[in-house]
């Protein structure tokens, strides 16, 4: 008996199941596909060289169900997910190809609901249909970790959506293959082999398809997305840093395949293809560029002998070589001077490294001392416990060449411990309320110091925010959407930090009295109704901790917010004005570290579980 969605012009559907070592789970997936109210015409299982009993399990299903077909790579070898999917699509004969991962399951009406949506929009010729997912399986922590991906997909409007190549670049909007069905001819035109990173073949395919086609959404939880504990194994930091290169490679390929549709990406690609760095020099279309920006990198340090070498080596390993490093020692007592002289004698003798020893005066005086001896037209900053990526200066040099009138530029960073990315498009109002531009990824012309002054030595904390805000109020910066710094957010025992030793509240009040931002009354109390900073105070950390914080008496909340964030809560009446916001956050399980907090955290592609967590099975698969 046909389902309600079937008509005389019934579309044929091929289901592709890519299998790798899921002998214990693939049976559940096949049972869910076989129980559809809208039966699939064929179920194509492609085994990618499994070394468990997956092949035997599938053969058993094929003997009982003629629609189940088993394919393997020649010789039964493992070729990876892109080749496995390409083989499945090549074997498919249906009008549509639906994917079901070997560990996921479908609701009985999954195909029927999708076909009904296609029929309802027949005049628009849909090419790709997705539906919402329902996570299940090993761990509640897994479901929480993948919540951002599901929320992003849930925000898509019903039915038809136009998502350009640039919009799909921010993060993968489609959680899993198992929630997607694509027109077979459209899928056959996709380039599987050129995927820049095999683990992200899904993102690569969706960007190709949605570059020229609308995305149609069934907002029903028709796919059961199985969670695994391996999802919680964090991806190596080196792999996360390669994420920007993966995006650039996708952009380049898309612009070449779809020049008109991917026009928004063309400037980014043109910049990369026009400018290159060879032998430490900037080239413009193969010839040496007329301008070779010279950078002075200021590094203040105090008792960082245990980690400063890592920071220095990351800078000395730059692909672009026109720079100097100015190290200002704020009267360290741990042998920093002897370490530097013994470790970098050649660099110090040549002037590549300038070492300046000053009397103890704090970070502002140290940086200002560095500025006084810096020779570069462009100023960059690097703290002695952070690291820059090898293309740090190269990326800024390229951007300066593309934007010759720019006065200041900034990029993104990634935190070493939390793996959180920080950085977003420039918004002065947001910047004045909370700093989302880190000094370690901020570069400016030396002339801005002469024009607007150096670091404010009246401040002992938030000095970087104050300098950046002062300059950005006069000159809007250029944002570079790349991760260029590894920020050390490790909380090492016994390590003195400004963030733990200097007073926050007084410095924050000083900043806002100088630059605005938070509204501060005559008594120095910051109003926080609708203020993101208080949303941070309420929501910092995991959802569970957020709930517990809301159960703490208001008096303790005031004390916590003042000590931690320098926010002085107003009296109880104003508290009730923001309480509904806190309740909504709790109900929606919002987490500021997943992008709610001030819009400052841009996790790029980590919204897809294949990116933000390290799936051991994907690694083994290749």
Beta strands, then each sheet from edge to edge (+ up, - down):
strand 1: 13-19
strand 2: 42-47
strand 3: 68-72
strand 4: 96-99
strand 5: 105-106
strand 6: 128-137
strand 7: 159-161
strand 8: 180-183
strand 9: 215-227
strand 10: 275-278
strand 11: 281-284
strand 12: 287-288
strand 13: 295-301
strand 14: 323-329
strand 15: 353-357
strand 16: 378-381
strand 17: 387-388
strand 18: 408-415
strand 19: 421-422
strand 20: 442-445
strand 21: 478-487
sheet 1: 3+ 2+ 1+ 4+ 8- 6+ 9+ 5-
sheet 2: 3+ 2+ 1+ 4+ 8- 6+ 9+ 7-
sheet 3: 10+ 11- 12+
sheet 4: 15+ 14+ 13+ 16+ 20- 18+ 19-
sheet 5: 15+ 14+ 13+ 16+ 20- 18+ 21+ 17-
end
